[in-house]
């Protein structure tokens, strides 16, 4: 469950920084009961960034596997033979 603090709690910067660093997820800051911004420690940010990069890599690998299975791609040896035949090389 995310931690929510009011924007007024940011006035005590030391306590706010301690809350952010202690949290294992982004801390949501609210103003008049509405979400205004999110703050996170460098460790949480790096974890989220790596998770997003990993998900993107998995999507690329899945697409590559799908291309191979549906024969939309060829290995280098086959492609070279096709190009040599096509262009008389």
Phi, psi and omega in degrees: 000130182291152176271131178243135175228154177279159181298332177296331179293344180284348179297323175272085188298324180296315180292321179296315178299321178296318178299315181296315181291331179281336183285145177265008181212169177301146177263125181270129178256131182246152175228122184055036177080001180248143179299129181247316179201170177234143179230143181213158178285160178302325180293318178294317179301313181297320177298317178294320180296316179294322178297318179293318179295320179296318179297320179295319178297317178299322177297318179296316179296316178300319179295318178298317178296318178298318178298319179293314182295327181266010177059035174271359179224162180225156176283166186299321182296314179295315180298319178298316179297317179296316181293321178298317180293316183296320185253009176063040181266000000 
